[in-house]
């Protein structure tokens, strides 16, 4: 329970859990998302960094893809970071063979847009509605096309879009959980 609310996490990402737990002064988060039925009972969903192709394969294997699509499209507040952004996108350039997405975020993204693992980097970004935050880019995507209902909330100095907002979906190309700054998680939770 987080501030009296249920919170679902698609993947047990230790860093996201750690950041969210710290907001509640060390209380343990319970109830990771196990069944599609549970989506109706949660107030927010975190789709963390990881591997978007694995998200896709597991969600389809366990028949979570359509319930996730319906819940997010129906207004479930969602924080999607890195692979989560890719998984939510309408289209992925350079997608893996057979890779599918939820298609709930009207953007086109490019996978690994900033290079491979060895090209990872950290920077500070101004994120609209969140302020100045540290951002870690690890094989990160880049938003290359925004649909009409999507607002860019973070850009790199070269103009590359790395954060977007569409309704109740906040999607970031970077990993906000890879540092001790809890601004992204705290602000997102406060908005639930």
Secondary structure as the mmCIF struct_conf table of DSSP 4:
data_model
#
loop_
_struct_conf.conf_type_id
_struct_conf.id
_struct_conf.beg_label_comp_id
_struct_conf.beg_label_asym_id
_struct_conf.beg_label_seq_id
_struct_conf.end_label_comp_id
_struct_conf.end_label_asym_id
_struct_conf.end_label_seq_id
STRN STRN1 UNK A 2 UNK A 2
TURN_TY1_P TURN_TY1_P1 UNK A 3 UNK A 4
STRN STRN2 UNK A 5 UNK A 5
STRN STRN3 UNK A 8 UNK A 9
BEND BEND1 UNK A 10 UNK A 11
HELX_RH_AL_P HELX_RH_AL_P1 UNK A 14 UNK A 23
TURN_TY1_P TURN_TY1_P2 UNK A 24 UNK A 26
HELX_LH_PP_P HELX_LH_PP_P1 UNK A 27 UNK A 29
BEND BEND2 UNK A 35 UNK A 35
HELX_RH_3T_P HELX_RH_3T_P1 UNK A 36 UNK A 41
BEND BEND3 UNK A 43 UNK A 43
STRN STRN4 UNK A 44 UNK A 47
BEND BEND4 UNK A 49 UNK A 50
HELX_RH_AL_P HELX_RH_AL_P2 UNK A 52 UNK A 61
TURN_TY1_P TURN_TY1_P3 UNK A 62 UNK A 63
HELX_RH_AL_P HELX_RH_AL_P3 UNK A 65 UNK A 73
TURN_TY1_P TURN_TY1_P4 UNK A 74 UNK A 75
STRN STRN5 UNK A 77 UNK A 81
TURN_TY1_P TURN_TY1_P5 UNK A 82 UNK A 82
HELX_RH_AL_P HELX_RH_AL_P4 UNK A 83 UNK A 88
STRN STRN6 UNK A 89 UNK A 93
TURN_TY1_P TURN_TY1_P6 UNK A 94 UNK A 94
HELX_LH_PP_P HELX_LH_PP_P2 UNK A 95 UNK A 96
TURN_TY1_P TURN_TY1_P7 UNK A 97 UNK A 98
STRN STRN7 UNK A 105 UNK A 110
TURN_TY1_P TURN_TY1_P8 UNK A 111 UNK A 114
BEND BEND5 UNK A 116 UNK A 116
HELX_RH_3T_P HELX_RH_3T_P2 UNK A 117 UNK A 119
STRN STRN8 UNK A 121 UNK A 127
TURN_TY1_P TURN_TY1_P9 UNK A 128 UNK A 130
STRN STRN9 UNK A 131 UNK A 137
BEND BEND6 UNK A 138 UNK A 139
STRN STRN10 UNK A 142 UNK A 146
TURN_TY1_P TURN_TY1_P10 UNK A 148 UNK A 149
STRN STRN11 UNK A 151 UNK A 155
TURN_TY1_P TURN_TY1_P11 UNK A 157 UNK A 158
STRN STRN12 UNK A 161 UNK A 166
TURN_TY1_P TURN_TY1_P12 UNK A 167 UNK A 168
STRN STRN13 UNK A 169 UNK A 172
BEND BEND7 UNK A 173 UNK A 174
STRN STRN14 UNK A 175 UNK A 175
HELX_RH_3T_P HELX_RH_3T_P3 UNK A 176 UNK A 178
BEND BEND8 UNK A 179 UNK A 180
HELX_RH_AL_P HELX_RH_AL_P5 UNK A 183 UNK A 190
TURN_TY1_P TURN_TY1_P13 UNK A 191 UNK A 191
#
